[in-house]
Amino acid sequence: MPEISVILPCRNAEPWLPECIASLESQTMADFEVVAVNDRSEDEPAAILFQWASRDSRVRVLDPHGSAPSCAGAPATGIVAALQAATAAARAPLLARMDADDVAEPDRFDLQRNFLAARRDLAACGTAVRLFPRSEVGQGYERYECWLNGRTDREDLWHDLFVECPIAHPTLMIRRSVLEALGGYRDAGWPEDYDLVLRMYAAGMRAENLPATLLRWRVRGDRHSLVSGRYSAEAFRRCKVHFLKEVFLPPDRPVVVWGAGKVGKPLARELLRQGIPVEAFVDLDARKIGQEIHGAPVLDPDGFVRLFAREHPYVLAAVGSPGAREEIRGTLDAMNCHEIDDYRVCA
């Protein structure tokens, strides 16, 4: 039995698949298998995959919509079904995600395997990433890369769990036993990777990111995460609020949204849609203070201090401007509020 099963869904990645394959063949650790799924590609990656399997016995190809003799499993219809098919066919105790257009550094599997072997308290780990080609990486991507690569320990991931998915999915290595205990990948209508990480944390499990940059993550205009509604801002909000409501919000405390702008107001709408009333908003914009949004008053920080003393609400910080996250944390910490216990950052 191999130590690692690499879960490799392939969709419309024919131009980049050879580079991905070369990076897997160059791993310093050899004891792994690859379970590749041809996920309804409009190009022709199947031939490349079967050629690879013919020369490397570690590679198995699931091509449910093809006619090749190596077909296996139920027909895969989309990324979640492809991941489900691949994980069902995987045999190793560790499962490593990889996308067919990305490039793994040679020591990726070695370092992640050793890290999880030494850290039995962790359910999974990711790594830092390098977005490429750099000509396609604008300021927004650079900020995201910097944020993601700064989430390196348990507290970083725990505190920023509702900002964004704090583990780059193509870098994920997870214990098979953990994935099975969580029920595997599921299609909930929002990002399957974020859903998995939130379920993991809801179950009391934890993860870390290795600070080493072990994956080159390709930026593509037609990347599934950019064109599918599953990964829209609205879908992320639905996912966040679902888990906040079901697991992470204290049931006996009113909710205040810190931020009455383009991030806070949509979050409040989704909270209300899922049955969570908003007690108040907090904002610094004098034009908004004193108004009502969705029936809740907009307070300045002094008004919030009085409300907090009186009702002890739980705060969801939702301001997306650069530096706002740390500024809000500083304000709340100075009030002797404790992150997680009294507030969470959601943007």
ABEGO torsion letter per residue (X at the ends): XBABBBBBBBBGAAAAAAAAAAAAAABABABBBBBBBBBGBABBAAAAAAAAAAABAABBBBBAABABAABBEBBBBEAAAAAAAAAAABABABBBBBBAABBBBAAAAAAAAAAAAABAABABBBBBBBBOBAAABBAAAAAAAAAAAABABAAAAAAAAAABBABBAAABBBBAAAAAAAGEBBBAGBBAAAAAAAAAAAAGBBBBBBABBABBBBBBAABAAAABAAABAAAAAAAAAAAAAAAABBAABBBBBBEABAAAAAAAAAAAAAGBBBABBBBABAAABGBBBGGBBBBBAAAAAAAAAAAGBBBBBBBABBGAAAAAAAAAAAAGBBBGAABBBAX
